[in-house]
Amino acid sequence: MTDKTVEEFRDTETFDAVVCSLVLCSVSDPGAVLAHLRSLLRRGGELRYLEHVASAGARGRVQRFVDATFWPRLAGNCHTHRHTERAILDAGFVVDSSRREWAFPAWVPLPVSELALGRAHRT
């Protein structure tokens, strides 16, 4: 445990695991953050995540609209319609398990309801 931010660590410091919890929705370049996290993990090291993800259907259309308009300004730059699981794969992680959860009942009209909870590892 540390109070450092990820940017303060260099590739020469390796870790067994990192945790991202409601971070990747708010950073300007999730791919760059994931690449840096991957560089900090030893081979086989784990990424554990709980992140907002893009929903399908009508909720997804609402997410795209609020992401393009007011939601990021209200919620600390949170972008709820990101394809976070795809970004994790694109960064070179192998997803071991992932499931979708609802933070609120599906009928609650909030764009942040759907979350991905998962575990991936560095190859």
BELPE-V82717 format. One record per residue. N is the residue number from 1. RES is the residue in one letter. PHI is phi in whole degrees, 0 to 359 (none if undefined). PSI is psi as a letter, one per 20 degrees, with the letter a starting at -180 (none if undefined). OMEGA is omega in degrees with one decimal (none if undefined). Layout:
n	res	phi	psi	omega
N	RES	PHI	PSI	OMEGA
N	RES	PHI	PSI	OMEGA
//
This chain:
n	res	phi	psi	omega
1	M	none	q	178.5
2	T	207	r	175.5
3	D	257	j	176.7
4	K	288	q	171.2
5	T	269	r	-174.7
6	V	300	h	-179.2
7	E	295	h	-178.2
8	E	280	i	-180.0
9	F	265	q	178.5
10	R	253	r	-177.5
11	D	299	i	179.7
12	T	283	i	176.8
13	E	261	o	-178.8
14	T	248	q	-176.2
15	F	232	q	176.0
16	D	280	h	-177.1
17	A	203	q	170.6
18	V	227	q	-179.3
19	V	235	p	173.4
20	C	244	o	179.4
21	S	230	o	179.5
22	L	56	l	179.1
23	V	247	g	-171.4
24	L	294	i	176.9
25	C	285	i	-172.3
26	S	252	i	-178.6
27	V	278	q	-176.5
28	S	287	h	-178.4
29	D	225	n	-178.3
30	P	301	h	179.5
31	G	298	g	178.7
32	A	293	g	178.4
33	V	296	g	179.4
34	L	296	h	177.5
35	A	298	g	178.7
36	H	294	g	177.3
37	L	300	g	179.0
38	R	298	h	-179.7
39	S	293	h	-180.0
40	L	273	i	-178.3
41	L	270	q	171.7
42	R	291	r	175.2
43	R	302	p	-177.1
44	G	85	i	179.6
45	G	295	q	-172.8
46	E	256	q	167.1
47	L	251	p	173.8
48	R	251	p	-175.0
49	Y	218	q	170.1
50	L	221	o	-170.9
51	E	219	q	170.3
52	H	296	q	179.2
53	V	223	r	178.7
54	A	292	p	175.7
55	S	266	r	177.3
56	A	266	r	171.3
57	G	65	b	-175.9
58	A	297	g	178.4
59	R	298	h	177.3
60	G	297	h	177.4
61	R	295	h	176.4
62	V	296	g	178.3
63	Q	303	g	-179.6
64	R	301	g	-179.9
65	F	296	g	-176.8
66	V	290	h	175.2
67	D	297	h	-177.8
68	A	276	i	-175.0
69	T	239	e	-166.8
70	F	253	h	-171.0
71	W	302	g	-179.7
72	P	302	h	178.8
73	R	289	h	179.8
74	L	280	h	-168.1
75	A	238	l	173.3
76	G	61	l	179.9
77	N	69	k	179.1
78	C	289	p	175.8
79	H	247	o	-172.7
80	T	276	i	-176.7
81	H	253	l	176.4
82	R	266	q	178.3
83	H	266	m	-171.3
84	T	297	g	-179.4
85	E	296	h	176.1
86	R	295	g	178.9
87	A	297	h	177.9
88	I	296	g	176.9
89	L	295	g	-179.4
90	D	298	h	179.3
91	A	280	i	176.0
92	G	99	j	176.2
93	F	273	q	171.2
94	V	252	p	-178.7
95	V	279	p	179.4
96	D	273	h	177.1
97	S	204	q	178.3
98	S	202	q	175.4
99	R	216	q	177.4
100	R	264	p	177.5
101	E	230	q	175.7
102	W	252	p	177.0
103	A	288	h	178.8
104	F	227	r	174.7
105	P	304	q	-175.7
106	A	302	h	-177.8
107	W	278	i	178.0
108	V	287	p	-173.1
109	P	279	l	175.6
110	L	249	q	-178.7
111	P	284	i	-176.0
112	V	257	j	-172.9
113	S	290	h	-172.9
114	E	270	p	-178.4
115	L	233	q	170.6
116	A	253	p	178.1
117	L	240	o	-174.8
118	G	201	r	-179.1
119	R	221	p	178.1
120	A	225	r	177.7
121	H	224	q	176.8
122	R	274	p	177.8
123	T	269	none	none
//
